[in-house]
Amino acid sequence: MANMAQAIRMALHYAEENLGVTDIFGEDVGAPLGGVFTCTQGLKTAWNSPLDERGIIGTAMGLAMAGNRPVAEIQFCDYIYNTIDLLKLAGNTHWATNGDWAMPMVVRTPVGSGIRGSLYHSHSFDATMTHIPGWKVVIPSTPLDAYGLLISACQDPNPVMFLEPKALLRVKGEERIPGEPEDDRALSKMIDAPLGDRSQWKPQWPALEAFAIPIGKGKRVREGTQATVVSYGRTMPLCIKAAAQLAEEGLSVEVIDMRSLWPYDWDLIKASIQKTGRVLFVNEDTEVTNFGEHLVRRTVDELFYSLLAPPRLVAGKFIPGIGLADALEMASVPQQNDITTALRSLCGEQP
């Protein structure tokens, strides 16, 4: 099975061949590196930009307004913060021009902890990004979701922020990408650049098929009856493991993968909470003004009389950064034990 980095690369290849993507660019995105996480190796429209995040976003906006379809990369989301005013402009262009100007651009950026990136390579961006109207915001937790969501993003007439959980980029999926060869080693030989000299290397792309996951549609990953856990990105696999662990204790937890943060699948979340009566929201962004807090507020506003217990949030600590030491990183953001403990407590709470 493909890992998430390979899935992103195949989706971008499909998009440049079939969906009109004209430019895939950013720092080290083109040859020879093909991205620090190898997500853009071998792509024919990939090119290297200067180390200038504002220039990358501004160029993507200009290309999009001129009728092109760019996919820009900010190498780590920690460095996207100095582009906030430009992201705001990109998001309001369609609205501000009364629909006269579209902004068909995608921005990809790796987010979150999990690689011992310390202070400057471990931030999350979901809470900040969902504060900027006019953008669609997606964050996959599996390679197949990454492939399908990116294909949808590359067809959208307005800006899409594609958040890539860097801790999951090397994790293989459990579902095959449409057109992916059966042999994992064959896929690697076809599309992974060799070590050393790559000057003569060309990828041999599989016959990829169209597969789009609609932006705004979540996924019920596991059925349950006693509590619901809602998550996305890096913490999603942890929630699945926590639910499986609690099942051995006789507790039934339903697991929802949001996949899209804006728009999001409230109907799916609402139906699950109404069924179980309890909900835990989990993500790794800092806990103050966290996106999960918005979901808690909406749950209380709309589903108060369906609740058997107050909704809860497990999120990252409200600290300026992530420590380099393993123990510090583990203590800074949610781990499986944090989720399991919170769910066990939630299931035990009675009205």
N, C-alpha and C positions, 0 to 999 in steps of 0.2 A: 504494500500500500504506500502511496505517496505521503510524504510529510507535508506540513503546512507551507513551508517555503517552496517546495516543488509545486504544490497546488496553486499558489499565487503566481508562480512563474508560468505555469501552463494556462492559467486564466488570462494573463496579460498577453501571452502569445496568441491565444484565441481572439482576444479583443483587437489586437493590431492587425490580424488577418481578416477578421469578419465584422468587427463592430466600428471600424473607422477611427480607432485610436491612432493618433498621429505622432505623439511625443511621449516617451517614458523617460523621465530625467530626474536628476538630483545628484547629491554628492556621492561619487564612486558608483553610480548606478550603471553606467556604460562599461564597456570593456576597459581594462582586462578583468576588473574585480566582479562586476555584476551585482553590486550591492554588498553591504557588510554581512548580510544574512543570506546572500546568494539568490535573492528572490528575482533578480533581473538578468541573470546570466543568459547570454545567447539571443536576446531580443533584438530584432532588427531596427526598432525605432528608439532604442535606449541610448542616451548620451549623458555625459558628465557635466554637471554645473560647477561653478565656483562654490566655495564654502560660504554661502550667503543665503540664509533661510528666507529673508525678506525678498531677495531676488528670485528665489525659486517660486514662492507663492505669487509674486507679482507677475512673473513670466507666465505662469499657468493661467492667471486671470486674463492676461493679454491674448494669449493663444486661444483661450476659450471664446472670448468676445470677438475674435477675428474669424470664428467659424471652425476652429480646430477642436480636437478632443484630446487634451493632455492628461497624463497621469503623472503627478509630481510626487516625489518622495522627500520627506524630512527624515534624515537618517535615524534620529532618536527624538521622541516627542518632547524630551527635555528642552530641545532647542527651537520648538515651535512657538514658545510663548512670546517671543519678540515679533511675531507676525499677527498678533490678535486683531489689530486694527484692520489689517488686510483681509483676514478671514471674515470679519464683520462686513466689510465692503462686498466681498464675494457673495456672502449670504443674502445681502439685501438688494443686490442689483436687479434681480427679476421683479421684485416687489416695487422697488423705487422707480423703475422705468415702466411701470404699469404693464408688464409682460412683454415689452418690446425687445428686451435683451435677455437671453438665456445665458447660463454660465456652466456649460457641460464639462466640468473638470472633476477629477478625483485626486484627493491627497491621501497618500499612504504614509503611515508612520508607526514604528514599533513602540509599544507601550508596556508599562508595568515592570515588576520585579522578576526575579528568578534566574538571573545570569550573573549575580554578584557584581552588578554594575555600579553600585554605590551611589554617590550623591548626584552625579550628572548623567546617569544612564539607567534610571530605575523609576522615573516618575510615571504616573498615570495621567490621562488627559480626558477621560470620559466626562467627569463633572464639568470641567471648563468648557468642553466642546458642546455639551448639551445646553449651555447658557447662550449659545450663538444661534439665533433663529435664521432660517433659510437654508440650513444644511441638513442633509440626511446623514445619520451617524450609525455605522455598523461595526460590530466587533465579533468575529467568529471564534469558535472554540474547537473546531475540527477542520481538517483539510478540505473535506467536501463542502462544508459551509463556506469556507474561505473562497473556494473556487466559484460556487454559485452566487455568493454575495458580490464578489468582485465583477463577475460578468454583468450582474444587474447594475452595479455602480457605473460601469463603463457604457451603459445605455441610457443613463439618466440625463435629462436635459439640464439639470442644475447640480450644484456642487454636492459631492459626497465625501465624507471623511471616513476613511477605511483604517480602523485601528487594529494593529496586529500584535497580539500578545506574544512578546518575544520569547517567553519561557516555553511556548507551545510550537515554535516554528520548526523545531527538529523532531516533533512528536508525530509518529505515523498514525494515520487514520484507521478506522475499522470499516470504512466504506470506500469503494474504489471510485476514482474520478472517471466519468464517462469517457471512454477511449483510452484510458490508461492500460498499459500492458499488464498481463497477469503476473509476470516475473518482476519483483521489486528491483533486482539487480539489473535487469534489462532497462528499466526506466532510468536508473542512475547512469548507466553507460550512455543512454540516449541524450539526456538533458543536463547532466551535471558536468561542469567544466573540469578538466583534469588539473591536478596540482602541477606547478611549474609553468613551463612555456605554454601559453594558450593562443599564440598568435595565429595558428593555423586551424584551431578548433572550431567546428561548427556543430550546433545541436542537431539531432535527428528527432524531430517532434513526432509524437504519436498522433494518430488520427482522432483528435479531440472532438467531442460532441458538445452541442449547445446544452447548457444546464444552468438555469437561472433560478436563484432563490429570491422571491419577492422581498424587497426591502419593507420592513414593517411586520413581518411574520415571524413569530417565535416558534419554539418547538417543545413539545412535551417529551422529555427524555425518559422519564420513569413515572409510572402510575403510582399513586399513593392515596391514602384516605385520612391520615391523622394530621398532617402538616404539609405545607408547600414551601419549597425553597426556590427562590428566583435568583438567577445569577447570569454571568456571561464572562467570556474571556478566560483568563488564567484560572480563576476560582471555580469555573464550571466543572472541570474534571474532579476537583476536590469535593464539590457538592455531591457528585454522583457516587464517589467512594464513601462519603459520609452516609448517604442514604442506604447504600448496600451494607455498611457496617451496622447501622441501626436496625436494618431488617433482621439481622441475626439476633437482635434483642427483642424482636416482636413489634417493632415500631414501623409504621408504614408512611413513608415520606414521598411526596410527589416532587419531581424535579423539572423545572422550567428553564430552558435556555432562551434568553431574550433575543439574541443574535442582532437585533436592531434596537438602538437606543432612541432614535428618532427617525421616523415615527416608530412607535412600539406597539406590541400586540396586547393591548389592555384587555381585549375580550378573552384571550387565552388565560391571562393572569387572573382576571376577575372570576372566571368560571372555576378555576382551580381553588381560589381562596374560598369561594362560596361552598365548594364541596368539602374542603378540609377544615375550614374555620380558623386556621392558624397559618401564619406566613413569616418566613425569614428571608430578608433580602441580603445578598452577599456580593461584595466587590472589593477591590483592593485600593481604590482611591481613598484619599483622606476623608475621615468621617464627618467633618464639619462642612456643611453645604454640599453633601454627597448626593449623587443622583438617586441613590437608594432612599434618601430622606424624602425626595419628591414622591417616590412610590409609596412610602409609608403614609405621607399626608393624603395622597389620593385614596389609599386603602381605607383610612379612617373616615374621610369625607363621604365615600360612596358605599362602603361595605361595613360600616360600624356595627350594624345589627346582625351581621352574619358572622362576626368574630367571636371565637371562644377564648381568645387571649390577645393581648396587645401585639401588634406587628412589631417585629424586631429587625435590627440592622447589624450585620457584622461587616466591618470595613477596616481600611488601613488607619493606623494611628495618626493623629494630627501633629505631625512633626515635619520639619523642613525638608528632610530627605531620608534616604534609606542607607543604613550603615553597611560598610563593606564586609565586616565579619559575618560569618554564617549565622551566628546566634542573633545578631542585631537585625539582619534582614528577616529572619524567621519571626522575630518578635514585632516587626514593624507592620506586617501585612498578614491577612488571614491565612491560616494553615488548616489542614484537615481537622485537627483536634479542636480548633476553635469552632468550626462549623458543627462538628459532631456534638460538642458540649452544648452549644446554643440550641440545636434541634432537639436534643434529649430533654433539655429544660423546657423548651416550648411545648413539646408533646405532653409533658407532665402537668402543664398548667390548665386549671379548670376554671370556668366562669363562676 
